[in-house]
Amino acid sequence: MICLELVERKSYLSMEPLIETIYFGGGTPSILPIEQLRKIWDTIQDNYDCNIQEATLEANPDDLNDKKLSELLSLGIDRLSIGIQSFHDSVLQFYNRSHNAEESLNVIQKARNAGFKTLSMDLIYGFPHEDHSLWEKDLEATLEQNPEHISSYCLTVEPKTVLGVWEKKGKFKEATEEFQAEQFEILQQYLKEAGYIQYEISNFAKENAYSIHNSNYWKGIPYLGVGPGSHSFDGFHRGHNLSNNGKYIKLLQSGMLAFEIDHLSKEDRINEYILTALRTIWGINTKWLEKQYNFNLLLLHSENLKSFKEQGMIQIEEGMITLSDKGKLLADYIASKLFI
C-alpha cells in the first residue's frame, strides 16, 4: 500500500519536486524485512527526482543484527535513529520495551562496525525517581557511545494510555513539573559540556550532524508523508492520512486516497510558524513574517518581547527572535504570548 500511495501522490510535491531526504519513521519500520524496505526505496527512486542527502531509519535495538545493518547500509540508509530510551533495565521494563541495556550497547557497536557514520539516540527524561541519579547515569552512558545526534523527550502521561490508567488507579504518579524541568536542565548542561548543539528544543547534535530531514521540516520546506496517520505539507496546505489501517487500505485499493486536507487560516499558519520556529536555533524571522503575511510581530507584541528579553528568556538580533537556555524551558508558553 505504501508503494501504491507513493505512485498515486507523485505530483504532490510539484513546488519542491527534488527529493533530498527519506525518513522511515512513524513507529517501528525496523521490523520490516529488507525486501519491503527495498521495494519502497525503489518506488521512490523510480517515481521521483531524487538527490538523496540523508536517509534515516528509526529502529528498535532488538530489530537489528549484523546482516540487517549491512543490508540497510547497502540499500542507502546512512543514518539510524535508535530508540534507546534508557540504559536501566528496570526503567525499560517499566516502559514495556522489548530490549534491554546490553542489547542497546551491542547494537550501537554493531552499527559502527557495519559502517554507519551517523547515529542518533532517543532518550526519555522525567521518569519519577527520588533523585536525578538514574537520569545522570543514562546521560553518561549515552555520551560514552559518542553518538552524532541525541533526541530527548519528556515522559508524558496521556489519559487513555497504560500510564494514564495506572495514574488514575493510583499505581503511578507522574513526576512534578519542577522535577522534569530540573532533568531538562541537566540534559542541557551535560550535552553542552560534551560539545553538542541544541539546535531544537528536543534535539542535540555535533557540529554538521543536524538532521537534514527534521531541519527542513522545521524550516517549513514541503514534504510528503505516506502511510496511515502520516502528515504532509505542499508549501501551502497541510494534510494527513487516515490513521485507521483498515480504512487506509480499503480506500487505496478502491483507487482513492486516504488523504484529508487541513484547511489553515492565515492566523493558523502564522501561529504554527511562531511555535515551530521558536523551538529552533534559527528562531523566528520577523522580517519574513512581515513580508509573507504583513504581520509585524515586533510591533504587535512589543511589551511581551520587552518583558521576555529583560527576563533573559529571549534574544532579538537583526529581526531574529531566539530562545536563551533559560527560555527553552518555557518555549510553548513564550510562543503562545506571541501568537496573532
C-alpha positions in Angstrom: 0.0 0.0 0.0 2.9 2.4 0.8 4.3 1.9 -2.8 0.8 2.4 -4.3 0.4 5.6 -2.4 3.8 6.8 -3.4 2.9 6.3 -7.1 -0.6 7.9 -6.7 0.8 11.0 -5.0 3.9 11.7 -7.0 2.6 15.1 -8.2 2.0 16.3 -4.6 5.4 17.9 -4.3 5.2 19.9 -7.5 6.5 23.0 -5.8 9.6 21.2 -4.4 10.0 18.2 -6.8 13.5 17.2 -5.8 13.7 14.6 -3.0 16.7 15.2 -0.8 15.8 13.2 2.3 14.0 10.0 3.1 12.8 9.2 6.6 11.4 5.8 7.6 9.6 6.5 10.9 6.2 6.6 12.5 6.7 3.6 14.8 9.0 0.6 14.2 10.0 0.5 10.5 13.0 -1.6 11.5 10.8 -4.7 11.8 10.2 -4.6 8.0 12.1 -7.1 6.0 14.8 -5.6 3.8 12.8 -6.7 0.7 9.9 -4.5 1.7 12.2 -1.6 2.5 13.9 -2.0 -0.9 10.6 -2.1 -2.7 9.7 1.3 -1.1 13.1 2.7 -1.8 12.9 1.6 -5.5 9.4 3.1 -5.8 10.7 6.4 -4.6 13.7 6.3 -7.0 11.5 5.3 -10.0 8.8 7.9 -9.5 10.6 11.0 -8.0 13.5 13.2 -8.9 16.0 12.2 -6.2 19.3 13.6 -4.9 19.4 11.9 -1.6 21.5 13.8 1.0 20.2 11.8 4.0 18.2 8.6 4.6 17.1 7.8 8.1 15.6 4.7 9.6 14.0 4.6 13.1 14.9 1.4 14.8 14.5 -0.6 18.0 17.7 -2.1 19.2 16.4 -5.7 19.2 15.3 -5.4 15.5 18.9 -5.0 14.2 21.6 -7.6 13.7 24.8 -7.7 11.6 23.1 -8.9 8.5 20.2 -6.3 8.7 22.6 -3.5 9.4 24.8 -4.4 6.4 21.7 -4.6 4.2 20.4 -1.3 5.3 23.7 0.4 4.6 23.8 -1.2 1.1 20.3 0.0 0.4 21.2 3.6 1.0 20.2 4.1 4.7 23.1 6.2 6.1 21.5 7.3 9.4 20.0 5.3 12.2 17.7 6.8 14.9 17.8 4.2 17.7 15.1 4.1 20.4 17.4 3.6 23.4 15.1 5.4 25.9 17.2 4.4 28.9 20.2 2.3 29.9 18.5 1.0 33.0 16.7 -2.3 32.6 14.2 -1.5 35.3 13.2 1.7 33.5 13.0 -0.1 30.2 10.7 -2.8 31.7 8.5 -0.1 33.1 8.3 1.4 29.6 7.4 -2.1 28.4 10.3 -2.0 25.9 11.3 -5.3 24.4 15.1 -4.6 24.6 17.5 -4.3 27.5 20.5 -2.1 28.1 23.0 -4.7 26.9 21.2 -5.1 23.6 21.4 -1.3 23.1 25.1 -1.2 23.7 25.6 -4.2 21.4 23.6 -2.7 18.5 25.5 0.6 18.7 28.8 -1.2 18.4 27.4 -3.4 15.6 26.2 -0.3 13.7 29.6 1.3 13.9 31.2 -1.9 12.7 28.8 -2.1 9.8 29.9 1.3 8.7 27.3 3.7 10.0 28.8 7.2 10.4 25.7 8.9 11.8 23.8 7.5 14.8 21.0 9.3 16.7 19.9 8.0 20.1 16.5 8.7 21.6 16.2 9.2 25.3 13.3 9.8 27.7 13.6 12.1 30.8 11.2 12.7 33.6 11.0 9.2 34.9 9.8 9.6 38.5 12.6 8.8 41.0 13.8 10.1 44.4 16.7 12.0 42.7 18.3 12.6 39.3 20.9 9.8 39.6 19.2 7.5 37.1 19.0 10.3 34.5 22.6 11.4 35.0 23.8 7.8 34.6 21.7 7.5 31.4 23.4 10.6 30.0 26.9 9.4 31.0 26.2 6.1 29.3 24.9 7.9 26.2 27.9 10.1 25.9 30.3 7.2 26.3 28.8 5.9 23.0 29.7 9.2 21.3 26.6 9.5 19.0 26.5 12.2 16.4 22.9 13.1 17.4 20.7 12.8 20.5 16.9 13.4 20.8 15.3 13.6 24.2 11.7 13.9 25.2 9.9 14.2 28.5 7.8 11.3 29.7 4.2 12.4 29.3 1.0 10.7 30.6 -2.0 10.7 28.3 -5.4 9.8 29.6 -6.1 6.6 27.5 -2.6 5.1 27.7 -1.4 2.5 30.2 0.3 5.1 32.3 -2.9 7.2 32.2 -4.9 4.3 33.6 -2.3 3.5 36.2 -2.2 7.1 37.4 -6.0 7.1 37.6 -5.9 4.0 39.8 -3.1 5.4 41.9 -0.5 2.9 40.7 1.7 5.6 39.1 2.4 9.2 39.9 3.9 11.5 37.2 7.0 13.5 38.1 6.4 17.1 39.1 7.0 19.9 36.5 9.8 21.1 38.7 11.5 17.6 38.6 11.0 17.5 34.8 12.5 21.0 34.4 15.5 20.0 36.5 16.1 17.0 34.3 15.8 19.1 31.2 18.4 21.5 32.6 20.7 18.6 33.4 20.3 17.3 29.9 21.3 20.8 28.5 24.3 21.0 30.8 25.7 17.5 30.1 25.3 17.8 26.3 26.6 21.3 26.1 29.7 20.4 28.0 30.2 17.4 25.7 30.1 19.7 22.6 26.6 19.1 21.4 24.5 22.0 20.0 20.8 22.2 21.0 19.5 23.1 17.6 15.9 22.4 18.5 14.3 22.1 22.0 14.4 18.3 22.0 17.3 17.7 19.5 21.1 18.0 20.1 23.8 17.3 17.6 27.5 17.6 17.0 28.6 20.3 14.5 27.5 19.4 11.0 25.3 16.5 12.3 21.9 18.2 12.4 19.2 16.1 11.0 18.6 17.5 7.5 15.2 16.0 7.2 13.9 17.4 10.5 15.6 20.8 9.9 13.8 21.1 6.6 10.5 20.3 8.3 11.1 22.9 11.0 12.0 25.5 8.3 8.7 24.9 6.5 10.1 23.1 3.5 7.4 20.9 1.7 7.4 17.2 2.5 5.3 14.1 1.6 4.2 11.6 4.2 2.9 8.2 3.2 1.2 5.5 5.3 -1.6 5.6 7.9 -1.6 8.7 10.1 1.2 10.4 8.2 1.3 14.1 7.6 2.2 16.2 4.5 2.8 19.8 3.5 2.9 21.1 0.0 4.1 24.6 0.7 0.6 26.0 1.1 -1.6 23.4 2.9 -1.1 20.7 5.4 -2.9 17.4 5.3 -3.0 14.0 6.9 -3.8 10.4 6.0 -6.4 8.5 7.9 -4.8 6.7 10.9 -7.2 3.7 10.7 -5.2 0.9 8.9 -8.3 -0.8 7.5 -9.8 2.3 6.1 -6.5 3.4 4.6 -6.0 0.1 2.8 -9.6 -0.1 1.6 -9.5 3.4 0.1 -6.3 2.9 -1.7 -7.5 -0.5 -3.1 -10.6 1.3 -4.4 -8.5 3.8 -6.3 -9.0 6.7 -3.8 -6.5 8.4 -1.5 -6.8 8.3 2.3 -5.6 11.9 2.5 -7.5 14.8 4.0 -6.5 18.5 3.7 -6.3 20.5 6.8 -7.6 24.0 6.0 -5.5 26.5 7.9 -6.4 30.2 8.2 -3.8 32.9 7.8 -3.7 33.2 11.6 -3.2 29.4 12.0 -0.2 29.5 9.6 1.4 32.4 11.4 0.9 30.8 14.9 2.2 27.5 13.6 5.3 29.2 12.2 5.9 31.0 15.5 5.5 27.8 17.6 7.8 25.8 15.4 10.5 28.3 14.5 10.9 29.5 18.1 11.9 25.9 19.1 14.9 26.0 16.8 18.4 27.6 16.9 17.4 29.7 13.9 14.4 31.3 15.6 11.6 33.5 14.3 12.4 35.6 11.3 10.2 38.6 11.9 11.2 40.2 8.5 10.0 37.1 6.7 6.7 37.2 8.7 6.1 40.8 7.7 6.9 40.2 4.1 4.9 36.9 3.9 1.9 37.8 6.0 2.1 41.6 6.6 2.4 40.7 10.3 4.6 43.0 12.4 5.4 40.8 15.3 7.9 43.2 16.9 5.3 46.0 16.9 2.2 43.9 17.9 3.9 42.2 20.8 6.5 44.8 21.8 5.6 44.7 25.5 5.7 40.9 25.8 9.0 40.8 23.9 10.5 43.5 26.1 9.5 41.6 29.2 10.9 38.3 27.9 14.1 39.9 26.9 14.5 41.6 30.3 14.0 38.2 32.0 16.7 36.7 29.9 14.3 34.4 28.1 15.0 35.5 24.5 17.4 37.4 22.3 16.4 39.7 19.5 19.1 40.4 16.8 18.5 41.8 13.3 14.9 40.8 13.4 15.5 37.3 14.6 14.0 36.1 17.9 15.7 33.1 19.5 15.4 31.5 22.9 18.0 31.5 25.6 18.7 28.3 27.5 16.5 29.7 30.3 13.7 30.4 27.8 13.8 26.9 26.3 12.1 25.7 29.5 9.1 27.8 28.6 9.2 27.6 24.8 5.5 26.9 24.3 4.4 29.5 26.8 6.5 32.2 25.2 5.3 31.2 21.8 1.7 31.5 22.9 2.3 35.0 24.0 3.5 35.9 20.5 0.5 34.5 18.6 -1.6 36.7 16.5 
